[in-house]
Protein backbone atom coordinates (compact mmCIF):
# COMPACT_ATOMS: atom_id res chain seq x y z
CA UNK A 1 0.00 0.00 0.00
CA UNK A 2 2.88 2.39 0.67
CA UNK A 3 4.07 1.86 -2.92
CA UNK A 4 0.72 3.17 -4.17
CA UNK A 5 0.95 6.28 -2.00
CA UNK A 6 4.52 6.92 -3.14
CA UNK A 7 3.53 6.50 -6.80
CA UNK A 8 0.60 8.89 -6.41
CA UNK A 9 2.80 11.46 -4.66
CA UNK A 10 5.46 11.09 -7.36
CA UNK A 11 2.78 11.59 -10.01
CA UNK A 12 1.55 14.77 -8.37
CA UNK A 13 5.02 16.23 -7.86
CA UNK A 14 6.22 15.54 -11.40
CA UNK A 15 3.00 16.86 -12.92
CA UNK A 16 3.19 20.07 -10.93
CA UNK A 17 6.89 20.56 -11.68
CA UNK A 18 6.44 19.97 -15.41
CA UNK A 19 3.39 22.21 -15.51
CA UNK A 20 5.32 25.11 -14.01
CA UNK A 21 8.39 24.67 -16.18
CA UNK A 22 7.89 22.78 -19.40
CA UNK A 23 5.55 22.43 -22.37
CA UNK A 24 2.95 19.76 -23.08
CA UNK A 25 5.56 17.55 -24.79
CA UNK A 26 7.34 17.03 -21.46
CA UNK A 27 4.14 15.78 -19.82
CA UNK A 28 3.70 13.34 -22.69
CA UNK A 29 7.16 11.87 -22.11
CA UNK A 30 6.75 11.87 -18.33
CA UNK A 31 3.39 10.10 -18.60
CA UNK A 32 4.93 7.27 -20.58
CA UNK A 33 7.82 6.97 -18.11
CA UNK A 34 5.42 7.15 -15.17
CA UNK A 35 3.19 4.41 -16.61
CA UNK A 36 6.15 2.08 -17.18
CA UNK A 37 7.65 2.82 -13.77
CA UNK A 38 4.30 2.34 -12.01
CA UNK A 39 3.68 -0.92 -13.83
CA UNK A 40 7.10 -2.26 -12.88
CA UNK A 41 6.77 -1.25 -9.23
CA UNK A 42 3.28 -2.70 -8.93
CA UNK A 43 4.38 -5.94 -10.59
CA UNK A 44 7.28 -6.25 -8.15
CA UNK A 45 4.92 -5.55 -5.23
CA UNK A 46 2.66 -8.39 -6.38
CA UNK A 47 -0.43 -6.46 -7.47
CA UNK A 48 -2.77 -8.20 -9.89
CA UNK A 49 -3.62 -7.02 -13.40
CA UNK A 50 -6.90 -5.24 -12.67
CA UNK A 51 -5.76 -3.40 -9.51
CA UNK A 52 -2.49 -2.55 -11.26
CA UNK A 53 -4.26 -1.01 -14.23
CA UNK A 54 -6.54 0.96 -11.92
CA UNK A 55 -3.59 2.30 -9.93
CA UNK A 56 -1.64 3.24 -13.08
CA UNK A 57 -4.73 5.05 -14.42
CA UNK A 58 -5.08 6.88 -11.10
CA UNK A 59 -1.40 7.88 -11.20
CA UNK A 60 -1.76 9.23 -14.74
CA UNK A 61 -4.93 11.12 -13.78
CA UNK A 62 -3.23 12.71 -10.77
CA UNK A 63 -0.26 13.58 -12.99
CA UNK A 64 -2.48 15.32 -15.56
CA UNK A 65 -4.42 17.29 -12.95
CA UNK A 66 -1.20 18.36 -11.26
CA UNK A 67 0.17 19.43 -14.66
CA UNK A 68 -2.90 21.59 -15.25
CA UNK A 69 -2.52 23.11 -11.79
CA UNK A 70 1.13 23.86 -12.55
CA UNK A 71 0.26 25.53 -15.84
CA UNK A 72 -2.38 27.63 -14.08
CA UNK A 73 0.06 28.64 -11.35
CA UNK A 74 2.78 29.52 -13.86
CA UNK A 75 0.41 31.68 -15.91
CA UNK A 76 -0.96 33.37 -12.81
CA UNK A 77 2.57 34.08 -11.58
CA UNK A 78 3.67 35.53 -14.93
CA UNK A 79 0.53 37.70 -15.19
CA UNK A 80 1.12 38.98 -11.67
CA UNK A 81 4.73 39.83 -12.46
CA UNK A 82 3.72 41.64 -15.66
CA UNK A 83 1.05 43.59 -13.80
CA UNK A 84 3.51 44.63 -11.08
CA UNK A 85 6.06 45.70 -13.67
CA UNK A 86 3.47 47.69 -15.62
CA UNK A 87 2.32 49.43 -12.44
CA UNK A 88 5.85 50.32 -11.40
CA UNK A 89 6.85 52.07 -14.64
CA UNK A 90 5.62 55.64 -15.16
CA UNK A 91 3.25 56.21 -18.03
CA UNK A 92 4.30 58.58 -20.81
CA UNK A 93 1.72 61.00 -22.11
CA UNK A 94 1.51 62.11 -25.70
CA UNK A 95 2.78 65.62 -26.30
CA UNK A 96 4.70 65.89 -23.03
CA UNK A 97 8.43 65.38 -23.06
C-alpha positions in Angstrom: 0.0 0.0 0.0 2.9 2.4 0.7 4.1 1.9 -2.9 0.7 3.2 -4.2 0.9 6.3 -2.0 4.5 6.9 -3.1 3.5 6.5 -6.8 0.6 8.9 -6.4 2.8 11.5 -4.7 5.5 11.1 -7.4 2.8 11.6 -10.0 1.6 14.8 -8.4 5.0 16.2 -7.9 6.2 15.5 -11.4 3.0 16.9 -12.9 3.2 20.1 -10.9 6.9 20.6 -11.7 6.4 20.0 -15.4 3.4 22.2 -15.5 5.3 25.1 -14.0 8.4 24.7 -16.2 7.9 22.8 -19.4 5.6 22.4 -22.4 3.0 19.8 -23.1 5.6 17.5 -24.8 7.3 17.0 -21.5 4.1 15.8 -19.8 3.7 13.3 -22.7 7.2 11.9 -22.1 6.8 11.9 -18.3 3.4 10.1 -18.6 4.9 7.3 -20.6 7.8 7.0 -18.1 5.4 7.1 -15.2 3.2 4.4 -16.6 6.2 2.1 -17.2 7.7 2.8 -13.8 4.3 2.3 -12.0 3.7 -0.9 -13.8 7.1 -2.3 -12.9 6.8 -1.3 -9.2 3.3 -2.7 -8.9 4.4 -5.9 -10.6 7.3 -6.3 -8.1 4.9 -5.5 -5.2 2.7 -8.4 -6.4 -0.4 -6.5 -7.5 -2.8 -8.2 -9.9 -3.6 -7.0 -13.4 -6.9 -5.2 -12.7 -5.8 -3.4 -9.5 -2.5 -2.6 -11.3 -4.3 -1.0 -14.2 -6.5 1.0 -11.9 -3.6 2.3 -9.9 -1.6 3.2 -13.1 -4.7 5.0 -14.4 -5.1 6.9 -11.1 -1.4 7.9 -11.2 -1.8 9.2 -14.7 -4.9 11.1 -13.8 -3.2 12.7 -10.8 -0.3 13.6 -13.0 -2.5 15.3 -15.6 -4.4 17.3 -12.9 -1.2 18.4 -11.3 0.2 19.4 -14.7 -2.9 21.6 -15.3 -2.5 23.1 -11.8 1.1 23.9 -12.5 0.3 25.5 -15.8 -2.4 27.6 -14.1 0.1 28.6 -11.4 2.8 29.5 -13.9 0.4 31.7 -15.9 -1.0 33.4 -12.8 2.6 34.1 -11.6 3.7 35.5 -14.9 0.5 37.7 -15.2 1.1 39.0 -11.7 4.7 39.8 -12.5 3.7 41.6 -15.7 1.0 43.6 -13.8 3.5 44.6 -11.1 6.1 45.7 -13.7 3.5 47.7 -15.6 2.3 49.4 -12.4 5.8 50.3 -11.4 6.8 52.1 -14.6 5.6 55.6 -15.2 3.3 56.2 -18.0 4.3 58.6 -20.8 1.7 61.0 -22.1 1.5 62.1 -25.7 2.8 65.6 -26.3 4.7 65.9 -23.0 8.4 65.4 -23.1 
